[in-house]
Amino acid sequence: MNRLRQATASMRKDGENRVAIISSNAEKEASPRLGQADAVRPKTIR
């Protein structure tokens, strides 16, 4: 029973780490695009 708890906790932690990596990669990819959009937006509105 104790090994099952350890395995389950390990799997849960691994899943949390993968989600964190995916979200940080998404933020890295989105950041330059958002910067470009901010740079272009004032030209478009005026």
C-alpha positions as CSV (number, residue, x, y, z in Angstrom):
1,M,0.0,0.0,0.0
2,N,2.8,2.4,0.8
3,R,4.5,1.8,-2.5
4,L,1.2,2.5,-4.3
5,R,1.0,5.9,-2.5
6,Q,4.6,6.7,-3.4
7,A,4.0,5.7,-7.1
8,T,0.8,7.8,-7.2
9,A,2.5,10.8,-5.6
10,S,5.4,10.5,-8.1
11,M,3.1,10.3,-11.1
12,R,1.1,13.3,-9.8
13,K,4.3,15.4,-9.4
14,D,5.5,14.4,-12.8
15,G,2.2,15.5,-14.3
16,E,2.5,18.9,-12.5
17,N,6.0,19.4,-13.8
18,R,4.9,18.7,-17.3
19,V,2.1,21.2,-17.1
20,A,4.5,23.8,-15.8
21,I,6.9,23.2,-18.7
22,I,4.1,23.4,-21.2
23,S,2.8,26.6,-19.8
24,S,6.2,28.2,-19.6
25,N,7.0,27.3,-23.2
26,A,3.6,28.8,-24.2
27,E,4.5,32.0,-22.4
28,K,7.9,32.1,-24.1
29,E,6.2,31.7,-27.5
30,A,3.5,34.2,-26.9
31,S,5.7,37.0,-25.4
32,P,7.4,38.1,-28.7
33,R,4.0,38.0,-30.5
34,L,2.4,40.2,-27.8
35,G,5.3,42.6,-28.0
36,Q,4.9,42.9,-31.7
37,A,1.2,43.4,-31.4
38,D,1.8,46.2,-28.8
39,A,4.3,47.8,-31.2
40,V,1.9,47.7,-34.2
41,R,-1.3,48.6,-32.4
42,P,-0.7,52.4,-32.0
43,K,0.1,52.7,-35.7
44,T,-3.1,50.9,-36.6
45,I,-5.4,53.0,-34.3
46,R,-4.1,56.4,-35.4
